Amino acid sequence: MSLLSQLVWKVRRNHAAEHATMHLLSAANPSLRLVGRSDWNGFSLYGDVDTHAVLQAASEALARLRGHEGWLAIHPNCGTNLAAAILLTGGAAYLAATLPARSTAGRVMRVALAMTGAVLIARPVGAALQQLTTTTDLAGARVQAVRREVDGKLIIHRIAITHASPDAG
């Protein structure tokens, strides 16, 4: 596996672990507000949450994803959904606006309808795209460390994940 392929593989695994961790933390505290960001070394959570709860949720998330609870890898508030909504809505508006129209009012109505349709399909398209940006193949993955950092009022938890090589075994 090339270095680039290995990095992408790790990001996809960590992205799934991030989503699953956020699902579990939110289930325990429905009013919790978190933002996550994944990379090839793990993921970060931004928000006021107990460090021990993060460690427990991240460890449980990996176990449950390995236990075939793949739904945990897909999160409704993922940035992939936002990107899909922006691209689909913008593209639909552009295409609708560039088609010939008999009147400005007709063009505006067509753009509004195109944007509405794009917004309606954006969430399922985003969820489908998350199938590409995550993977539930987490064999050999484990939480290496959870580190809490404070930057002013911002609380950040850095979750380091170790991975067995995809070529091992």
C-alpha positions as CSV (number, residue, x, y, z in Angstrom):
1,M,0.0,0.0,0.0
2,S,1.4,3.4,-1.0
3,L,2.0,6.1,1.6
4,L,-0.9,8.1,0.3
5,S,-3.2,5.1,0.3
6,Q,-2.2,4.4,3.9
7,L,-2.9,7.9,5.0
8,V,-6.4,8.0,3.3
9,W,-7.1,4.6,4.9
10,K,-6.3,6.0,8.4
11,V,-8.3,9.1,7.9
12,R,-11.4,7.1,6.8
13,R,-11.0,4.9,9.9
14,N,-10.5,7.8,12.2
15,H,-13.5,9.7,10.6
16,A,-15.7,6.7,11.4
17,A,-14.3,6.5,15.0
18,E,-15.0,10.3,15.4
19,H,-18.6,9.9,14.2
20,A,-19.2,6.9,16.4
21,T,-17.7,8.7,19.4
22,M,-19.9,11.7,18.8
23,H,-23.0,9.5,18.5
24,L,-22.2,7.8,21.9
25,L,-21.4,11.1,23.7
26,S,-24.6,12.7,22.3
27,A,-26.7,9.7,23.4
28,A,-25.4,10.1,26.9
29,N,-25.9,13.9,26.9
30,P,-28.4,15.0,24.2
31,S,-27.7,18.7,24.8
32,L,-24.0,18.3,24.2
33,R,-22.5,20.5,21.4
34,L,-19.4,19.2,19.8
35,V,-17.4,19.7,16.6
36,G,-15.0,17.0,15.3
37,R,-12.1,16.9,12.9
38,S,-10.3,13.8,11.8
39,D,-6.8,13.3,10.4
40,W,-4.4,10.3,9.9
41,N,-3.3,10.3,13.6
42,G,-6.8,10.3,15.2
43,F,-9.4,13.0,15.7
44,S,-10.1,16.1,17.8
45,L,-13.3,17.0,19.5
46,Y,-14.1,20.7,20.3
47,G,-16.5,21.3,23.1
48,D,-17.0,21.0,26.8
49,V,-17.1,17.3,27.6
50,D,-15.6,15.2,30.4
51,T,-12.2,13.7,29.4
52,H,-13.0,10.3,30.9
53,A,-16.3,10.2,29.0
54,V,-14.4,10.9,25.8
55,L,-12.0,8.0,26.5
56,Q,-14.8,5.6,27.3
57,A,-16.9,6.7,24.3
58,A,-13.9,6.4,21.9
59,S,-13.0,3.0,23.1
60,E,-16.6,1.8,22.9
61,A,-17.0,3.4,19.5
62,L,-14.1,1.3,18.1
63,A,-15.5,-1.9,19.7
64,R,-19.0,-1.3,18.4
65,L,-17.8,-0.4,14.9
66,R,-15.8,-3.7,14.9
67,G,-19.0,-5.3,16.1
68,H,-20.9,-4.5,12.9
69,E,-22.7,-1.4,14.1
70,G,-21.7,0.5,10.9
71,W,-24.5,3.0,11.3
72,L,-22.4,4.7,13.9
73,A,-19.9,5.7,11.2
74,I,-22.5,8.0,9.5
75,H,-23.3,11.2,11.3
76,P,-26.1,13.6,10.3
77,N,-24.1,16.7,11.1
78,C,-21.0,15.7,9.2
79,G,-19.2,18.3,7.2
80,T,-19.7,16.0,4.2
81,N,-23.4,16.6,4.4
82,L,-22.8,20.4,4.4
83,A,-20.4,20.1,1.5
84,A,-23.0,18.1,-0.5
85,A,-25.7,20.6,0.3
86,I,-23.6,23.5,-0.8
87,L,-22.4,21.9,-4.0
88,L,-25.8,20.5,-5.0
89,T,-27.7,23.7,-4.2
90,G,-25.2,25.9,-5.9
91,G,-25.0,23.7,-8.9
92,A,-28.7,23.4,-9.2
93,A,-29.2,27.2,-8.9
94,Y,-26.5,27.9,-11.5
95,L,-27.9,25.4,-14.0
96,A,-31.5,26.7,-13.5
97,A,-30.4,30.3,-13.8
98,T,-28.4,29.7,-17.1
99,L,-31.3,28.0,-18.9
100,P,-33.3,30.3,-21.2
101,A,-36.4,31.8,-19.6
102,R,-39.3,33.8,-20.9
103,S,-39.3,36.1,-17.9
104,T,-37.2,37.0,-14.9
105,A,-40.0,35.8,-12.6
106,G,-40.0,32.4,-14.4
107,R,-36.2,32.2,-14.0
108,V,-36.4,33.0,-10.3
109,M,-39.1,30.4,-9.8
110,R,-37.1,27.8,-11.6
111,V,-34.0,28.6,-9.5
112,A,-36.0,28.4,-6.3
113,L,-37.5,25.0,-7.3
114,A,-34.1,23.7,-8.3
115,M,-32.6,24.8,-5.0
116,T,-35.4,23.2,-3.1
117,G,-35.0,19.9,-4.9
118,A,-31.2,20.0,-4.3
119,V,-31.7,20.6,-0.5
120,L,-34.2,17.7,-0.3
121,I,-31.7,15.3,-1.8
122,A,-28.6,16.7,-0.1
123,R,-28.9,14.8,3.2
124,P,-29.2,11.3,1.6
125,V,-26.4,12.2,-0.9
126,G,-24.2,13.4,2.0
127,A,-24.9,10.1,3.9
128,A,-24.0,8.1,0.8
129,L,-20.8,10.2,0.4
130,Q,-19.9,9.4,4.0
131,Q,-19.7,5.7,2.9
132,L,-16.6,6.9,1.0
133,T,-15.1,9.2,3.7
134,T,-15.4,6.6,6.4
135,T,-14.8,2.9,6.8
136,T,-16.0,0.4,9.5
137,D,-13.0,-1.8,8.9
138,L,-11.3,-1.0,12.2
139,A,-9.5,-4.3,12.9
140,G,-6.3,-3.5,14.9
141,A,-7.4,0.1,15.7
142,R,-7.2,1.2,19.3
143,V,-7.3,4.4,21.4
144,Q,-3.7,5.2,22.2
145,A,-4.3,8.4,24.2
146,V,-6.8,11.1,25.0
147,R,-5.3,14.5,25.7
148,R,-7.4,17.5,27.0
149,E,-6.3,21.0,26.0
150,V,-7.8,24.4,26.9
151,D,-7.4,27.4,24.7
152,G,-9.2,30.3,26.4
153,K,-12.8,29.1,26.5
154,L,-12.3,26.4,23.9
155,I,-11.9,22.8,25.2
156,I,-10.2,20.4,22.8
157,H,-9.8,16.7,23.2
158,R,-7.2,15.1,21.0
159,I,-7.9,11.3,20.5
160,A,-4.8,9.5,19.1
161,I,-5.7,6.2,17.4
162,T,-3.1,3.6,16.5
163,H,-3.7,1.2,13.6
164,A,-2.3,-2.1,12.7
165,S,-0.9,-2.0,9.2
166,P,-3.5,-2.9,6.5
167,D,-0.7,-5.1,5.0
168,A,-0.2,-7.0,8.3
169,G,-1.6,-10.4,8.6
